């Protein structure tokens, strides 16, 4: 089975990209649509001492292994199975295990940097940018990083002010111009989700 289409979902950290991607899946059957997360493709930093890993700017495009991501997406689009890395954000390394993804009719790629790469953009049939107010995004990021990634409140705030916000303005916000669709407030925008689901169904049927 060959995949038909690739849908890109970009936007700032905490904008609601994952919610949009998951809500899109709800009207499709098993095997029709799968999600690939850009966060799985951070470079493995196991060769560096832990203190050096902490100095890495994870909000810069150079932190992403775009070569592997492109290769995996091309394989999926050709109907092949891939082994997606599992990234440990507490150690900034890839785990020995991987996650097997088989070919689907449609692939959703979501992440803050998915529109920074020209080759990826050209592979996409639909490009969606999720636009959410900065105050909501920082609250969501605080909650996620403290609960899921073992960070402290002080570390998250410092990282946001020193790195995340300037990188967002330089590399993420500027990619909004590449979007076919801009969704305010992410997964809560049910009208937009319904329209996207209808468009995907139309592309799959054709």
Secondary structure, DSSP 8 states (H G I E B T S, - for coil): ----EEEEEEE-TTSSHHHHHHHHHTTS-TTTEEEEEGGGGB---TTS-HHHHTTS-TTSGGGB-HHHHHHHHHHHHTT--EEEEEEETTTTEEEEEEEEE---SEEEEE-TTTTT-HHHHHH-SEEEEEE--HHHHHHHHHHHHHHHS---HHHHHHHIIIIIHHHIIIIIGGGGGG-SEEEETGGG-HHHHHHHHHHHHHHHH-
